Amino acid sequence: MEGVTTCFHTKCVSLPARPIPLSRWRNRNLVSSIPRRSLCVSASSSDTLLAARSPKEEDTHSKVSSKGDDSEDLKLWMDKKGLPPCKVLLKERPAHDQNHKPIHYVAASEDLQKGDVAFSVPNSLVVTLERVLGNETIAELLTTNKLSELACLALYLMYEKKQGKKSVWYPYIRELDRQRGRGQLDVESPLLWSEAELEYLTGSPTKAEVLERAEGIKREYSELDTVWFMAGSLFQQYPFDIPTEAFSFEIFKQAFVAIQSCVVHLQNVSLARRFALVPLGPPLLAYCSNCKAMLTAVDGAVELVVDRAYKAGDPIVAWCGPQPNAKLLLNYGFVDEDNPYDRIIVEAALSTDDPQYQDKRLVAQRNGKLSQQVFQVRVEKER
């Protein structure tokens, strides 16, 4: 089967009137100074994909992790579940917030050359709607109605989270919990920012897009019970209440944003497979706007072929798609100062009060422009 390429999932958002400098997020002191709230609300750890722990539990967990809990290690779990030999390993770096656990990332386990397959994750370890619902017809029905693939995937993993260690996905969910919806720069999506933190976006259309996306998540939450009743056979295994009774909106929102930050959009595959959660994929992969390495669907697996040479221990990077910084910020919580796809919107219009308005409008039309025109301005070019 011929490989098909992918980029990380996005949804269209308005673009900022001015770019947000990456230095704001790279500056450790500045990032640390921005107040952060926990991604969890008051609930038991089984109620949310992003489960909170007490400081004592965090300390105990860190000690267990440092000693190597083989039974719960993501990579070892994948090895036991059929992951073919690969050329990567999981490493960690300190988080900006000392209250958070270190950030895990995928690194080369040996020297790699351009064109090497870093890893190939079998479909049995990839979470898709086809895998979740087991029926592509149901998947298509759901995703063409009022619910997105993200909502379905988030709901599925939230119920799996309630299963605890009984869930086949427990090690993967545990890793998502560790990442807490943060990317490799350890910054949350503005969808999880407080009102005070959102003030940093004042003057940018991105702020309105954040609020609009949040409203969209609310609408999806109100439709969650639809999944329950339309895919009853799936949820019979869960002895829990229907979605809106089992999970509060805040818990669903946290899970939704976490899934949004790591879902992969596979190209040229069936509708039920196009959105995928790939262990060893994001958020464990570092993002790079000028990278061309992409997760690719091949026969029976999803693989990553590197586009550059790596030394053993180097973090592996992958392309996050041709996204402007506004989308990167909204979906993943970071911006890229060297992003060749970043752009701003400039809107210009002819004044209808101008005595020469009609003449100018005709001139604009002859040059393929409208009387009210939107320009996308990029570095060194405009279109």
ZIDA-V223312 format. One line per field, one symbol per residue. psi: psi as a letter, one per 40 degrees, with the letter a starting at -180 (. if undefined). Layout:
psi=???
//
This chain:
psi=hhiiiiiihiihiiiidiihhdddddhddddddhhiiieiihiideeidghiiiddddddddddddeggddehdddddddeehihifiihiiiiidheeiiihiihiheihiiheihdihhideehhidddddehdddddddeebeiiddddddddddddddebedhdeddddddddddfeiaeefhiiedeiidddeddeheheddddddddddddddddeedddddddfdddedehfiiideddhiddddddddddddeeihhhifiideedhihhheaiediiihdeiehihhhaheihihhieiiiiheihhiiheighidddddddeeiihdfheeiiihhhiiiheehdfddddddddddefiidhhhhhhiheii.
//
